[in-house]
Amino acid sequence: MNPRFSILVVCLNPGEKLQETIDSVLCQTYTDYEIVVKDGGSRDGSVEALKENEKIRVLVEKDKGIYDAMNQAIREARGEYLLFLNCGDSFYEKEVLKKTAAFLDRAAGKGIYYGDTFCEKTGHMEYAAKKITPFVCFRNIPCHQACFYHKSLFVKHPYEPEFKIRADYEHFLWCFFEEKIQPEYLGFAVAGYEGDGFSENKKNRAWDKREHRIITKRYLSPIQLVLYNAYLVITLVPLRRFMAESKVFSGIYQKIKAVFRK
């Protein structure tokens, strides 16, 4: 019988971070899950110790980048719902899968279920929008580490590896606009993540913005793009981004955001 959840981890020479992520899964009180580790050919010995655990399946195969690797992991997964954790990320607490399974028991569809994330870089919780709207899709979708996807959504539309930073963003928008999926908010924190990832690196922000423009033009109308960009200018987005990423101001910013989120 296939497990309810597949927790997917892609890696290449991850060092101790891989084991930290795996341990956060193995300590879950809910046990109907599998872990799929997709390794691109690590030489640091980090993957070898995992192969003896029956909960973990290790796939060693060359890939053309992180999203190609994620697609390989998806094809290997047997679970009904999939969630990706990057090396160094972890479940926020031991009851995450138990609480998610209980939520799914009450849910009607086969869609996307998401929660909040804790950013270790700032030391504060990042609260997701309670409802996903076209503007939320334009501005700030939930972190992929906090999103459980029904596997059928990836079977029908895998990640597009030509997007080096935002293939997960493109997939989320495809689910919302093309498949008419209304993601549901779980109401609790799902994962903690390190911050300072590839997409958050200052050197890659121009690349990130370019992919954002390409993807939003695919799914949003010209009028929506004009209105949403104007709103960001009026509401001082650069200042809010600074506050969100600051260890000093992030806590205050996230609390204010939590009060006014919809």
N, C-alpha and C positions, 0 to 999 in steps of 0.2 A: 504494500500500500504506500502510495506517495505521501511525503510529509506535507504539512500545511504550509510551512515556510521554508524558503531557501535563502540563506544569508550568503551573499556573494562577495568575495574579496579578491581583487586583482592586485598583483604585486610583481615587483622585480627588484631583487636585492633589498628587501625591506628592513633587514636587521631585526632588532628586538620589538619593533612596532607591530609586526605581524602577530607575534604571540600575545601582545597586550590586547589586540583587537579580538583574537580568537578566544582568549580567556573571558572577555566580557560577554561573549555568546554562550560559552559553555556553562557559565554560572546562572543562566536563565532558569527560573523555576518551571517554566513551560518547556516541555521537551520534544514536542512534535515538530522538529525542524532538522534540517541538514545544513552543513557548511560546505560551500564549494569554493576552493581556493584556486584561482586561475593564475598560474605562475608563468612568466615569460621566459624562464630559463635562468633563475637565480643561481649565483655561485657562492653565496655567503653562508650556505647551510641552514638558512632560516626555515625552509620548507620541509626539510628531511624529517624533523621531529614530529610533524603533523600526520604523517602517512599511516601511523599505527592506530590512530583514533577512528573508530567506526562511524562517528558523527561527521567526519571530515572526508571529503573527496578532493583529491589534488589533481588538477589538470595542468600538465606542463606542455606548453605549446608556444611557438613563436607567434608574435602578433605584430600588427602595424601601428600600434598605439593604444592608448587606454580604452578608447571606445570600441575598437576592434576586439580587445581583450574582454571587455564587458559583454559584448555579443557572444563571444565564445563561452563565457561563463553561463550566460542565459540559456544557450543551447544545451548545456550540460545539466542545468537545474531540473529537478523533478518536483519541486514544491508548487503549491497552488499560488502562493503569493511570494514575491521576490523583494528583497531589500539589499542595497549595496552599502557596505561599509568600506571606507578606504583604510589602508594601514595607518594605525595611529588613532582612528576613530573607535568609538565604543558605544554600547548601549548605555543609556543614562542610568538605569537601575535594573535590578534583577527581575522585575515584574513586567518589563516592557512587552514581551511576547505574550504573556498571560493576559494582560489587559487588552492588547490588540486582538487576540483571538476572541475574547469576550465581546469586543466591539463588532467584529466581523460576524459573530453569531446573530447579531441584531440587525446587521446591514442587509440591504435588499439586493444590491448589484455586485458586479464583478469589476471594480474600478480601482481608484487610487485612494489610499487612506494615509493621512499625514499628521505629524505632530510638531512639537517645538524642538529646538536644538540648543544645546549649551555650548558656547564658544569658549574654549580653553584660553585662547589668546587674550580675550578681554575679561574672562572670568564671570560672564553674565549670560543669562538666558536670552535667546533670540526667539521672540514669539511670532508664530506664523499667523497669517490672516485667517479669521474664522470661516470665511467664505471666499472661494476663488472666483474672481470676476475678470473680464477682459483687461481692466487696468492692473489688477494684481499680476496677471500673466505678463503684462508689459513691464511692470516695475520690479517685482520681487516674488518669485514663486518659492515654495518651501524647499529647503535643502534636500538633496536627493537622499542623504543619509537618514532622513526622517520620513521617507515615503515608501509605503508598501504598495506594490503594483501587482494586479492580477497578471499572471504570466501571459495570458492571451493577448494583452496589449503589446507585448514585445514580439510575440509570434507574428502578429499582423504587421507591426512596424518596428523593426529593430533600430538601434541607434545608427545615425548616419556618420560614419567615421571621418568624413571630409570636414566636419566641424571638430576642431581640435580642442576647443574649450567648452562649447555650449551644445553638444549633441544631446545631453540630458534635458536641457532647456527646450530644444526643438521637439523632443519626444513628448514632454509634458504639454506643450502647446498643441501638438497634434492630437493628443488624447482629448484635450478640452474642446478644441475648435472643430476637429474633423470627426472624432468619435462621439462627441457630445457627452463626454464623461464629466460629471460634477464631483470633483474630489471631496472627500468628507474629512472634517477635522476631528482628530481623535481626542483632543482636549488634554493631552499630557505630553511631557518631554519624551522623545524617542531616543535621541542620540546625543553624544558629545563629540565635537570635532575640534581638531587642532587649530584651524585657521591657517592663513598664509599658504594656502594651496596654490596649485598652478594657475588657476584663474584669478586668484587674488594678488598674485605677484605684480608689482607696479610695472615691470617690464612688459607684461602681457596684457595690460589693461586696454591698450589700443586695439589689439587683436580681439579681445573680448568684446569691445564695443562694436567692432566691425561685424562680428558674427551675430551680435544682438540685432543690428540693423537689418541684416539679411533675413534673419528668422522672423522678426516682427513684420517685415514687409510681406512675408509669405502668408501670414495668418491674420493680420490686422488691416483694416481699411486705411486709406490715406487720411481721412478725416480723423479717425481714432489716433493715428500717429501724431498728427498736428496738435490735437487737443492734449494728448498725454505728455508730449514733450513740452508744451507750453506750461502745463501744470507743474512739471518738475522744475522748470526755471523759476516760476513764481514762488514755489515752496522751498527754495534754497536747498536743492538736493546736495550740492557739494558740502555745505555745512552739516547737513544731517548725516551724510556718509562719514565725515570726520568724527562726529560724535559717536556714531555706531561702532567705529573701529577703535576708539580711544579707550584705554583702560580706565581713565579718569571719568569720562562722561558716558560711557556705554551703558552702565547700569541705569542711570537717570533716563537716558534716551529710550531704552527698551521698556522701562516702566510706563513712560508716557505713551509709547507706541501701543503697549498692551491695553491701555485705557481706551484709546480711540480706534483701535482696530475693529473691523466689522466682521 
